[in-house]
């Protein structure tokens, strides 16, 4: 089920975590792990806040690549990065969903 607010937050954090770097990745990863262990997020994290943060992270990461795609020769190389981002999101999501599955089986 992906209708609940908690699941939507989980999905948004997965997307955000797959494309961010540095300490933000650690914070997001810890939030996801806490959710999987406790089956709930902290009350101060609203769905709107998650949407805004995920959108900001994605736009920050992808803006430069989209600019490169506008340049004819370099654009082809920039197009390859779209596939890389999708692959990173898919791999990170698979890892987190597997961990959640194993956490629930304990």
Backbone as a printed PyTorch tensor [residue, N CA C, xyz], in Angstrom:
tensor([[[  0.8290,  -1.1890,   0.0000],
         [  0.0000,   0.0000,   0.0000],
         [  0.8670,   1.2450,   0.0000]],

        [[  0.5710,   2.1780,  -0.8450],
         [  1.3080,   3.4350,  -0.8740],
         [  0.3770,   4.6320,  -0.7160]],

        [[ -0.8110,   4.4010,  -0.1650],
         [ -1.7940,   5.4710,   0.0250],
         [ -1.5690,   6.2460,   1.3090]],

        [[ -0.9790,   5.6080,   2.2970],
         [ -0.8460,   6.2590,   3.6020],
         [  0.2010,   7.3690,   3.5660]],

        [[  0.0490,   8.3010,   4.4690],
         [  0.9890,   9.4170,   4.5540],
         [  2.3860,   8.9310,   4.9150]],

        [[  2.4660,   7.9430,   5.8010],
         [  3.7650,   7.4050,   6.2070],
         [  4.4950,   6.7610,   5.0270]],

        [[  3.7700,   6.0310,   4.2030],
         [  4.3920,   5.3830,   3.0490],
         [  4.8420,   6.4130,   2.0110]],

        [[  4.0670,   7.4610,   1.8520],
         [  4.4550,   8.5270,   0.9320],
         [  5.7420,   9.2020,   1.4150]],

        [[  5.8400,   9.4270,   2.7170],
         [  7.0740,   9.9970,   3.2790],
         [  8.2490,   9.0500,   3.0330]],

        [[  8.0090,   7.7640,   3.2180],
         [  9.0450,   6.7570,   3.0000],
         [  9.5590,   6.8100,   1.5610]],

        [[  8.6460,   6.8680,   0.6070],
         [  9.0140,   6.9130,  -0.8050],
         [  9.7780,   8.1970,  -1.1290]],

        [[  9.3030,   9.3270,  -0.6160],
         [  9.9740,  10.6030,  -0.8710],
         [ 11.3830,  10.6200,  -0.2810]],

        [[ 11.5340,  10.0540,   0.9010],
         [ 12.8680,  10.0020,   1.5050],
         [ 13.7990,   9.0650,   0.7400]],

        [[ 13.2610,   8.0050,   0.1820],
         [ 14.0790,   7.1120,  -0.6490],
         [ 14.5870,   7.8660,  -1.8680]],

        [[ 13.7080,   8.5920,  -2.5360],
         [ 14.1150,   9.3600,  -3.7160],
         [ 15.1600,  10.4000,  -3.3320]],

        [[ 14.8970,  11.1010,  -2.2350],
         [ 15.8250,  12.1280,  -1.7780],
         [ 17.1740,  11.5230,  -1.3970]],

        [[ 17.1530,  10.4210,  -0.6880],
         [ 18.3870,   9.7790,  -0.2600],
         [ 19.2070,   9.2230,  -1.4040]],

        [[ 18.5440,   8.8050,  -2.4670],
         [ 19.2590,   8.2160,  -3.5980],
         [ 20.0520,   9.2480,  -4.3940]],

        [[ 19.6570,  10.5120,  -4.3260],
         [ 20.3380,  11.5190,  -5.1400],
         [ 21.1700,  12.5060,  -4.3400]],

        [[ 21.0800,  12.4840,  -3.0120],
         [ 21.8420,  13.4550,  -2.2220],
         [ 23.1800,  12.8750,  -1.7850]],

        [[ 23.9990,  13.7260,  -1.1950],
         [ 25.3500,  13.3510,  -0.7920],
         [ 25.6380,  13.8830,   0.6080]],

        [[ 26.8280,  13.5690,   1.0890],
         [ 27.3700,  14.1360,   2.3320],
         [ 26.5230,  13.7870,   3.5450]],

        [[ 26.4020,  14.7520,   4.4570],
         [ 25.6950,  14.5050,   5.7130],
         [ 24.1980,  14.3630,   5.5000]],

        [[ 23.6540,  14.9600,   4.4350],
         [ 22.2220,  14.8060,   4.1540],
         [ 21.8730,  13.3420,   3.9310]],

        [[ 22.7440,  12.6290,   3.2560],
         [ 22.5010,  11.2040,   3.0230],
         [ 22.4550,  10.4450,   4.3420]],

        [[ 23.3580,  10.7660,   5.2470],
         [ 23.3610,  10.0970,   6.5550],
         [ 22.0870,  10.3880,   7.3390]],

        [[ 21.6420,  11.6340,   7.3150],
         [ 20.4160,  12.0030,   8.0300],
         [ 19.2000,  11.2850,   7.4480]],

        [[ 19.1140,  11.2660,   6.1400],
         [ 17.9810,  10.6010,   5.4870],
         [ 18.0310,   9.1030,   5.7310]],

        [[ 19.2030,   8.5250,   5.6120],
         [ 19.3520,   7.0950,   5.8490],
         [ 18.9540,   6.7350,   7.2840]],

        [[ 19.3650,   7.5520,   8.2400],
         [ 18.9790,   7.3120,   9.6370],
         [ 17.4790,   7.4490,   9.8370]],

        [[ 16.8590,   8.4360,   9.1960],
         [ 15.4020,   8.6010,   9.3000],
         [ 14.6740,   7.3850,   8.7400]],

        [[ 15.1450,   6.8830,   7.5960],
         [ 14.5290,   5.7020,   7.0090],
         [ 14.7080,   4.4730,   7.9000]],

        [[ 15.8910,   4.3180,   8.4490],
         [ 16.1410,   3.1670,   9.3260],
         [ 15.2990,   3.2380,  10.5990]],

        [[ 15.1610,   4.4240,  11.1800],
         [ 14.3140,   4.5910,  12.3650],
         [ 12.8680,   4.2620,  12.0440]],

        [[ 12.4110,   4.6920,  10.8670],
         [ 11.0450,   4.3820,  10.4590],
         [ 10.8360,   2.8780,  10.3580]],

        [[ 11.7960,   2.1850,   9.7650],
         [ 11.6600,   0.7430,   9.5990],
         [ 11.6790,   0.0130,  10.9380]],

        [[ 12.4270,   0.5390,  11.8950],
         [ 12.4950,  -0.1000,  13.2130],
         [ 11.2690,   0.2090,  14.0650]],

        [[ 10.7560,   1.4530,  13.9770],
         [  9.6460,   1.8840,  14.8370],
         [  8.3050,   1.9150,  14.1300]],

        [[  8.3050,   1.7570,  12.8130],
         [  7.0980,   1.7760,  11.9900],
         [  6.3520,   3.1070,  12.0480]],

        [[  7.0900,   4.1990,  12.3100],
         [  6.5050,   5.5360,  12.2470],
         [  7.6180,   6.5780,  12.1760]],

        [[  7.2810,   7.7110,  11.5680],
         [  8.2140,   8.8270,  11.5010],
         [  7.9670,   9.7510,  12.6800]],

        [[  8.9090,  10.6500,  12.9170],
         [  8.7080,  11.6380,  13.9710],
         [  7.5490,  12.5490,  13.5800]],

        [[  6.8350,  13.0440,  14.5610],
         [  5.6250,  13.8470,  14.3180],
         [  5.9390,  15.1910,  13.6720]],

        [[  7.1580,  15.7120,  13.8710],
         [  7.4650,  17.0180,  13.3170],
         [  7.7280,  16.9910,  11.8130]],

        [[  7.8010,  15.8120,  11.2010],
         [  8.0460,  15.7090,   9.7650],
         [  6.7080,  15.5980,   9.0340]],

        [[  6.3000,  16.6790,   8.3700],
         [  5.0320,  16.6690,   7.6420],
         [  5.2490,  16.1890,   6.2110]],

        [[  4.1740,  15.7560,   5.5780],
         [  4.2500,  15.2940,   4.1990],
         [  4.6410,  16.4450,   3.2760]],

        [[  4.0870,  17.6270,   3.5170],
         [  4.4310,  18.7890,   2.6880],
         [  5.9170,  19.1210,   2.7820]],

        [[  6.4690,  19.0130,   3.9840],
         [  7.8980,  19.2580,   4.1830],
         [  8.7290,  18.2370,   3.4090]],

        [[  8.3160,  16.9810,   3.4280],
         [  9.0200,  15.9260,   2.6860],
         [  8.9700,  16.1830,   1.1860]],

        [[  7.8160,  16.6200,   0.7000],
         [  7.6600,  16.9080,  -0.7270],
         [  8.5980,  18.0430,  -1.1320]],

        [[  8.6160,  19.0940,  -0.3330],
         [  9.4600,  20.2530,  -0.6530],
         [ 10.9390,  19.8910,  -0.6270]],

        [[ 11.3520,  19.1130,   0.3600],
         [ 12.7640,  18.7280,   0.4530],
         [ 13.1710,  17.8060,  -0.6880]],

        [[ 12.3040,  16.8590,  -1.0350],
         [ 12.6170,  15.9520,  -2.1450],
         [ 12.6900,  16.7200,  -3.4550]],

        [[ 11.7600,  17.6430,  -3.6640],
         [ 11.7680,  18.4460,  -4.8900],
         [ 13.0180,  19.3180,  -4.9610]],

        [[ 13.3950,  19.9260,  -3.8390],
         [ 14.5830,  20.7760,  -3.8200],
         [ 15.8480,  19.9640,  -4.0970]],

        [[ 15.9480,  18.7870,  -3.4980],
         [ 17.1230,  17.9420,  -3.7070],
         [ 17.2170,  17.4810,  -5.1520]],

        [[ 16.1000,  17.0310,  -5.7100],
         [ 16.1050,  16.5870,  -7.1070],
         [ 16.4400,  17.7300,  -8.0560]],

        [[ 15.8330,  18.8820,  -7.8420],
         [ 16.0870,  20.0020,  -8.7500],
         [ 17.5360,  20.4520,  -8.6620]],

        [[ 18.0930,  20.4570,  -7.4660],
         [ 19.4970,  20.8520,  -7.2860],
         [ 20.4230,  19.8970,  -8.0290]],

        [[ 20.1680,  18.6040,  -7.9220],
         [ 21.0210,  17.6060,  -8.5550],
         [ 20.8480,  17.5630, -10.0730]],

        [[ 19.6200,  17.7360, -10.5360],
         [ 19.3490,  17.5470, -11.9540],
         [ 19.4420,  18.8210, -12.7880]],

        [[ 19.4390,  19.9800, -12.1500],
         [ 19.4420,  21.2330, -12.8890],
         [ 20.6820,  21.3750, -13.7730]],

        [[ 21.8290,  21.0620, -13.2320],
         [ 23.0650,  21.1760, -13.9940],
         [ 23.0670,  20.2130, -15.1720]],

        [[ 22.5830,  18.9940, -14.9520],
         [ 22.5490,  18.0100, -16.0290],
         [ 21.5790,  18.4380, -17.1290]],

        [[ 20.4640,  19.0260, -16.7690],
         [ 19.5110,  19.4910, -17.7780],
         [ 20.1000,  20.6370, -18.5870]],

        [[ 20.8800,  21.4770, -17.9410],
         [ 21.5610,  22.5530, -18.6570],
         [ 22.5190,  21.9670, -19.6880]],

        [[ 23.2660,  20.9550, -19.3070],
         [ 24.2100,  20.3170, -20.2380],
         [ 23.4980,  19.6670, -21.4150]],

        [[ 22.3000,  19.1600, -21.1890],
         [ 21.5730,  18.5080, -22.2730],
         [ 21.1680,  19.4910, -23.3570]],

        [[ 21.1340,  20.7740, -23.0290],
         [ 20.7970,  21.7960, -24.0210],
         [ 21.9200,  22.0830, -24.9830]],

        [[ 23.1410,  21.7040, -24.6470],
         [ 24.2870,  21.8960, -25.5310],
         [ 24.3820,  20.6750, -26.4440]],

        [[ 24.3810,  20.8750, -27.7770],
         [ 24.2760,  19.7360, -28.7070],
         [ 25.2650,  18.5980, -28.4770]],

        [[ 26.5350,  18.8570, -28.4190],
         [ 27.5120,  17.7680, -28.3100],
         [ 27.5190,  17.1710, -26.9120]],

        [[ 27.4870,  18.0400, -25.9160],
         [ 27.5430,  17.5820, -24.5300],
         [ 26.1980,  17.0060, -24.0980]],

        [[ 25.1270,  17.3750, -24.7930],
         [ 23.7840,  16.9280, -24.4200],
         [ 23.6260,  15.4310, -24.4010]],

        [[ 24.2670,  14.7620, -25.3380],
         [ 24.1800,  13.2950, -25.3780],
         [ 24.7920,  12.6820, -24.1340]],

        [[ 25.8850,  13.2590, -23.6890],
         [ 26.5260,  12.7650, -22.4620],
         [ 25.6310,  13.0550, -21.2650]],

        [[ 25.0080,  14.2350, -21.2490],
         [ 24.1060,  14.5950, -20.1550],
         [ 22.9130,  13.6680, -20.0720]],

        [[ 22.4480,  13.1820, -21.2390],
         [ 21.3210,  12.2560, -21.2550],
         [ 21.6250,  10.9440, -20.5660]],

        [[ 22.8750,  10.5490, -20.5580],
         [ 23.2840,   9.3100, -19.8860],
         [ 23.0590,   9.4280, -18.3780]],

        [[ 23.2100,  10.6280, -17.8430],
         [ 23.0510,  10.8150, -16.4070],
         [ 21.6170,  10.5690, -15.9370]],

        [[ 20.6270,  10.7850, -16.8210],
         [ 19.2450,  10.4770, -16.4440],
         [ 19.1150,   9.0080, -16.0570]],

        [[ 19.6800,   8.1540, -16.8820],
         [ 19.6460,   6.7240, -16.5840],
         [ 20.3830,   6.3830, -15.3140]],

        [[ 21.4730,   7.0870, -15.0610],
         [ 22.2400,   6.8410, -13.8370],
         [ 21.4350,   7.2140, -12.5980]],

        [[ 20.7270,   8.3440, -12.6470],
         [ 19.9160,   8.7470, -11.4990],
         [ 18.7760,   7.7590, -11.2610]],

        [[ 18.1390,   7.3230, -12.3360],
         [ 17.0520,   6.3510, -12.1990],
         [ 17.5760,   5.0450, -11.6140]],

        [[ 18.7510,   4.6120, -12.0820],
         [ 19.3510,   3.3840, -11.5570],
         [ 19.7010,   3.5300, -10.0780]],

        [[ 20.2550,   4.6860,  -9.6870],
         [ 20.5870,   4.9230,  -8.2750],
         [ 19.3490,   4.8920,  -7.4030]],

        [[ 18.2750,   5.5290,  -7.8600],
         [ 17.0260,   5.5270,  -7.0910],
         [ 16.4880,   4.1090,  -6.9600]],

        [[ 16.5260,   3.3600,  -8.0540],
         [ 16.0220,   1.9870,  -8.0300],
         [ 16.8290,   1.1040,  -7.0830]],

        [[ 18.1470,   1.2180,  -7.1380],
         [ 18.9920,   0.4030,  -6.2570],
         [ 18.7880,   0.7640,  -4.7900]],

        [[ 18.7320,   2.0570,  -4.4940],
         [ 18.5400,   2.4930,  -3.1110],
         [ 17.1680,   2.0570,  -2.6010]],

        [[ 16.1470,   2.1880,  -3.4590],
         [ 14.8000,   1.7500,  -3.0730],
         [ 14.7630,   0.2500,  -2.8130]],

        [[ 15.4030,  -0.5160,  -3.6770],
         [ 15.4300,  -1.9660,  -3.4910],
         [ 16.0930,  -2.3280,  -2.1670]],

        [[ 17.1920,  -1.6640,  -1.8560],
         [ 17.9030,  -1.9320,  -0.6110],
         [ 17.0250,  -1.6090,   0.6070]],

        [[ 16.3450,  -0.4750,   0.5780],
         [ 15.5240,  -0.0700,   1.7180],
         [ 14.2750,  -0.9400,   1.8570]],

        [[ 13.6560,  -1.2930,   0.7350],
         [ 12.4730,  -2.1520,   0.8200],
         [ 12.8420,  -3.5530,   1.3040]],

        [[ 13.9940,  -4.0510,   0.9090],
         [ 14.4460,  -5.3540,   1.4170],
         [ 14.6910,  -5.2780,   2.9250]],

        [[ 15.3460,  -4.2070,   3.3580],
         [ 15.6110,  -4.0710,   4.7880],
         [ 14.3040,  -3.9910,   5.5690]],

        [[ 13.3360,  -3.2330,   5.0420],
         [ 12.0470,  -3.1360,   5.7340],
         [ 11.3670,  -4.4900,   5.7870]],

        [[ 11.4560,  -5.2560,   4.7150],
         [ 10.8890,  -6.5950,   4.6890],
         [ 11.5170,  -7.4670,   5.7780]],

        [[ 12.8350,  -7.4300,   5.8740],
         [ 13.5370,  -8.2280,   6.8900],
         [ 13.2640,  -7.7390,   8.3040]],

        [[ 13.1240,  -6.4330,   8.4770],
         [ 12.7920,  -5.8840,   9.8060],
         [ 11.4230,  -6.3740,  10.2640]],

        [[ 10.4620,  -6.4330,   9.3480],
         [  9.1120,  -6.8690,   9.7100],
         [  9.0450,  -8.3650,   9.9800]],

        [[  9.9740,  -9.1170,   9.4050],
         [  9.9780, -10.5630,   9.6220],
         [ 10.5730, -10.9410,  10.9640]],

        [[ 11.3390, -10.0290,  11.5920],
         [ 11.9910, -10.3520,  12.8610],
         [ 11.0010, -10.6740,  13.9540]]])
